[in-house]
Amino acid sequence: MLYAALTFWLLVIVFSAAGVHRLWSDLIKPRVVNSILLPGTLVAQLGHVLGLLVTGHPVKDTKLMGDDEAGQPKADAPTEQRIPILGPILVGLLPLVACGVCLYFATHYWGGGVLKGLHTRGVDPELPRTLAGFWQLLRDGITLVEGLVSAILQSDLVNWVTVLFLYLAVCLTVRMAPFEGNRRGAIGAIVLTGVLIAILGSLSTRVHDFIVDTWPILSFTVAMLLLLLLLSLAVAGIVSLIRILAGQEKVSSRKSPTR
C-alpha cells in the first residue's frame, strides 16, 4: 500500500500544482505568474532537458519564457520515443524529480524553522478502503494544512532565510505541474514509476527505506499545494463575487430559440 499511496499523492501534487497555476493565471496576467515562478521554471526546464538528453532526443525550442503575452515556458515533447517505456517515464518525470530534489535541499538548508513547527504526522501512507476512511482522508488533509499554517506563523518570518525558503517552496511546488504538451506523458510516467518502484521495493529494502525517509518532504509538498489551492480558490471566489456585484461579470443564461 505504501507504493500505491506514493503514486496517489504524486498525482495529487501534479493536479494541485496545475490547478494553482491555472487559478493564478486567471486572476493576474499569465506572464506575471510565470515571471514570479521563474526559479521553479528553471529547475523544471533543466529536468526536462536532462530527460531529453538521457533518452537521446534533440533539445530544441526550449525557453524559460515564451515571446507571447502568456509567457509560458516552451518545452517540446519528443514525437518518437527512442527508448520504449523508460524514455517517456524519464522525460515526463525528471522535471518533477528535479523540483523535488531542489525542494529537499532548500528544506534541509533553509526550511528547518518551518519544518520544526510542523507537528502533523504527514499524509497517510495507507489509502482508505472504506467510505469512512475517505472522509477521514479529507479531514487529515485539512489538519495537514492547518499544521503548515501554524508552522509558518511560528517561524521567524522577519528572517530573510525563512522568506527565501517559502518563496522557493512556492515556486518549486507550483512548477511541479507538467508543461503544456507533456501532461499526459507526465501522468502516465507517475503511474508507471509507481509500478517500477513497487517492483524494486519488493526486491530491495533500500528502496522502501528511501521512500520512508523522504516521506516528510512529500507531506510538506502536499500541504503547501493544498494551502495554495485553498487560498487561490477563496481569492478567485471573492474576486468573482465583487465583479458580479459591480456589474462587470454577468451570469450567463441560455436563451430559448425564437420561432
C-alpha positions in Angstrom: 0.0 0.0 0.0 2.9 2.3 0.5 3.8 2.5 -3.2 0.1 2.9 -4.2 -0.1 5.8 -1.7 3.1 7.3 -3.2 1.6 7.2 -6.7 -1.7 8.7 -5.4 0.0 11.6 -3.6 2.2 12.3 -6.6 -0.9 12.6 -8.7 -2.4 14.9 -6.1 0.7 17.0 -6.3 0.6 17.2 -10.1 -3.1 18.1 -10.3 -3.0 20.5 -7.4 0.0 22.3 -8.9 -1.8 22.6 -12.2 -4.9 23.9 -10.5 -3.0 26.6 -8.6 -1.2 27.7 -11.7 -4.4 27.9 -13.7 -6.2 29.9 -10.9 -3.3 32.3 -10.7 -3.2 32.8 -14.4 -6.9 33.6 -14.4 -6.5 36.2 -11.6 -3.5 38.0 -13.0 -1.6 38.1 -16.2 0.0 34.7 -17.0 3.2 36.4 -17.9 3.4 37.9 -14.4 2.7 34.5 -12.9 5.4 32.8 -14.9 7.9 35.6 -14.0 7.2 35.0 -10.3 7.7 31.3 -10.7 10.9 31.7 -12.7 13.2 29.8 -10.3 10.9 26.8 -10.3 10.6 27.0 -14.1 14.4 27.0 -14.5 14.7 23.8 -12.4 11.8 22.1 -14.2 13.3 23.0 -17.6 16.6 21.6 -16.6 15.0 18.4 -15.6 13.1 18.3 -18.9 16.3 18.9 -20.9 18.1 16.3 -18.9 15.4 13.8 -19.7 15.7 14.6 -23.4 19.5 14.2 -23.4 19.4 10.9 -21.4 16.9 9.4 -23.8 18.8 10.5 -26.9 16.4 13.2 -28.1 17.5 16.6 -29.5 16.8 19.7 -27.4 15.1 22.4 -29.5 12.6 25.2 -29.0 13.2 25.2 -25.2 12.7 28.6 -23.5 12.1 29.7 -19.9 9.5 32.2 -21.1 7.8 32.4 -24.4 7.7 35.6 -26.5 3.9 35.7 -26.5 1.7 37.5 -24.0 1.2 34.4 -21.8 5.0 33.9 -21.4 4.6 30.2 -20.9 7.8 28.2 -20.8 8.5 26.3 -24.0 9.4 22.6 -23.8 8.9 20.4 -26.9 7.9 16.9 -26.1 9.5 14.2 -28.4 7.2 12.8 -31.0 9.1 9.5 -31.4 10.4 7.5 -28.4 13.9 6.0 -28.9 13.8 4.1 -25.6 10.4 2.3 -25.2 8.6 2.6 -21.8 11.7 4.0 -20.0 12.1 7.0 -22.3 8.6 8.6 -21.7 9.0 7.9 -18.0 12.3 9.9 -17.8 11.1 12.8 -19.9 7.8 13.1 -18.1 9.1 12.5 -14.6 12.5 14.3 -14.4 11.1 17.8 -14.2 9.1 16.7 -11.1 12.1 14.9 -9.7 14.3 18.0 -10.3 11.9 20.2 -8.4 11.6 17.6 -5.6 15.4 17.4 -5.2 15.8 21.2 -5.1 13.0 21.4 -2.6 14.7 18.7 -0.5 17.9 20.8 -0.3 16.1 24.0 0.3 14.2 22.4 3.1 17.5 20.9 4.5 19.4 24.2 4.5 16.7 26.9 4.9 13.5 25.3 6.0 14.4 23.9 9.4 12.5 26.7 11.1 9.3 25.9 9.3 9.5 22.1 9.4 10.4 22.2 13.1 6.9 23.6 13.8 5.2 21.1 11.6 3.9 18.6 14.2 1.5 16.8 12.0 2.2 13.2 11.0 2.0 14.0 7.3 0.0 12.3 4.6 -1.2 8.8 5.3 0.9 6.1 3.7 -2.2 3.9 3.6 -5.0 4.6 1.2 -8.6 4.4 2.5 -10.6 1.3 1.7 -14.0 2.4 3.1 -16.2 5.5 2.8 -15.4 6.5 6.4 -11.7 6.2 5.6 -12.2 8.5 2.6 -13.8 11.2 4.7 -11.0 10.8 7.3 -8.5 11.3 4.5 -10.1 14.7 3.7 -10.1 15.7 7.3 -6.4 14.7 7.6 -5.7 17.0 4.6 -7.3 20.0 6.4 -5.3 19.1 9.5 -2.1 18.9 7.5 -2.8 22.4 6.0 -3.6 23.7 9.5 -0.3 22.4 10.8 1.6 24.0 7.9 -0.1 27.4 8.6 0.8 27.2 12.3 4.4 26.2 11.4 4.7 29.2 9.1 3.3 31.6 11.6 5.5 30.3 14.4 8.6 30.6 12.3 10.9 33.6 12.1 9.1 35.5 9.3 11.3 38.5 9.6 14.4 36.4 8.8 15.3 36.6 5.1 16.2 32.9 5.1 12.7 31.9 6.0 11.2 34.2 3.4 13.6 32.8 0.8 12.7 29.3 1.7 8.9 30.0 1.5 9.3 31.7 -1.9 11.4 28.8 -3.3 8.9 26.3 -1.8 6.0 28.0 -3.7 8.0 28.2 -6.9 9.1 24.6 -6.8 5.8 23.1 -5.8 3.7 25.0 -8.3 6.2 24.2 -11.1 5.6 20.5 -10.4 2.7 20.9 -12.8 3.5 19.3 -16.2 4.4 21.5 -19.1 1.8 22.1 -21.7 2.0 19.3 -24.3 3.6 16.9 -21.8 0.7 16.5 -19.3 -0.4 13.0 -20.4 3.1 11.8 -20.5 3.8 13.1 -17.0 0.7 11.5 -15.5 1.5 8.2 -17.3 5.1 8.5 -16.1 4.0 8.8 -12.5 1.8 5.7 -12.7 4.5 3.6 -14.4 7.1 4.9 -11.9 4.9 3.8 -9.1 4.7 0.3 -10.6 8.5 0.1 -11.1 9.2 1.4 -7.5 6.8 -1.3 -6.2 8.7 -4.0 -8.1 12.1 -2.6 -6.9 10.8 -2.3 -3.4 9.8 -5.9 -3.3 13.4 -6.9 -4.3 15.4 -4.5 -2.1 14.7 -2.9 1.3 16.7 0.1 0.4 14.0 1.4 -1.9 11.4 1.1 0.9 13.7 2.8 3.4 14.3 5.7 0.9 10.6 6.2 0.4 10.0 6.3 4.1 12.9 8.7 4.7 11.7 11.2 2.0 8.0 10.9 3.1 8.2 14.2 5.2 9.2 16.1 2.0 6.2 14.6 0.2 3.9 15.6 3.1 5.3 19.1 3.1 4.8 19.4 -0.7 1.2 18.2 -0.5 0.5 20.6 2.4 1.9 23.6 0.6 0.0 22.9 -2.6 -3.3 22.3 -0.7 -2.8 25.5 1.2 -2.1 27.4 -2.1 -5.1 25.8 -3.7 -7.5 26.7 -0.9 -6.2 30.3 -0.8 -6.4 30.6 -4.6 -10.0 29.3 -4.7 -11.0 31.7 -1.9 -9.5 34.7 -3.7 -11.0 33.7 -7.0 -14.4 33.4 -5.4 -14.1 36.8 -3.8 -12.9 38.4 -7.0 -15.8 36.9 -9.0 -18.3 38.0 -6.4 -17.0 41.6 -6.4 -17.2 41.6 -10.2 -20.8 40.3 -10.2 -21.9 42.9 -7.6 -20.1 45.6 -9.6 -21.9 44.6 -12.8 -18.7 43.7 -14.6 -19.5 40.0 -14.8 -22.9 38.6 -15.6 -24.1 35.1 -15.0 -24.6 33.5 -18.4 -28.1 32.3 -19.2 -29.3 30.1 -22.1 -31.7 31.9 -24.3 -34.6 30.0 -25.7 -34.7 29.8 -29.5 -37.2 32.1 -31.2 -39.5 30.8 -33.8 
